[in-house]
Amino acid sequence: MIDSKGMPGPRAPQDQPPASEPDQPALDRNVQGRIGSHLRAMYDDLMQQPIPDRFIDLLANLERAADKPSETSPKTS
């Protein structure tokens, strides 16, 4: 294959059929459910944690910077 700059690009294997989706999921429904339950529990625990002070400071600095008119913007009179 030649790309727009005339250079050879990546090639797909010609002798392999395209990958098809399996009829069954790789993990059975019971395992998927347990993984989902664990992920939800971990996420819920994470959401109960306080926001670190350094993130709060960073957000405050960003808000102050957004409120300030930039020096490169045209001035209106």
DAJOCOR-V630153 format. One record per backbone hydrogen bond with DSSP energy under -1.0 kcal/mol. NH is the residue of the N-H (numbers start at 1). CO is the residue of the C=O. Records with the same first field share a line. If there is no record, write none. Layout:
NH: CO ; CO
//
This chain:
3: 7
6: 3
9: 1
32: 28
33: 29
34: 30
35: 31
36: 32
37: 33
38: 34
39: 35
40: 36
41: 37
42: 38
43: 39
44: 40
45: 41
46: 42
47: 43
49: 46
56: 52
57: 53
58: 54
59: 55
60: 56
61: 57
62: 58
63: 59
64: 60
65: 61
66: 62
67: 63
68: 64
//
